[in-house]
Amino acid sequence: MGQLIGVHVAMIALATLTVLGRLFVRLTSTKSGLGGDDITILISLALTIAFVTINLYRTLTFHRHRVAAFTIAQLSIHHRAC
């Protein structure tokens, strides 16, 4: 489980540093500022961070709860017995 968290954190950190580096270069080298592509990259990064956070939370909390999984055959047998 620790490796999963480490990989996710490392990839998010790498993506964030890459986007910040691009934005820094873009803001310092051009007078026009940020363009539509830069805004799209920021939105994409934010959605990626949200997606990874939700998946990590779901993965880490899923093992705490016992989930009952029944097949259709088991459910139909239970239904007939009632």
Buried (B, 14 or more C-beta within 10 A) or exposed (E): EEEEEEEBEEEBEEBEEEBEEBBEEBEEEEEEEEEEEBEEBBEEBEEBBEEBEEEBEEEEEEEEEEEEEEEEEEEEEEEEEE
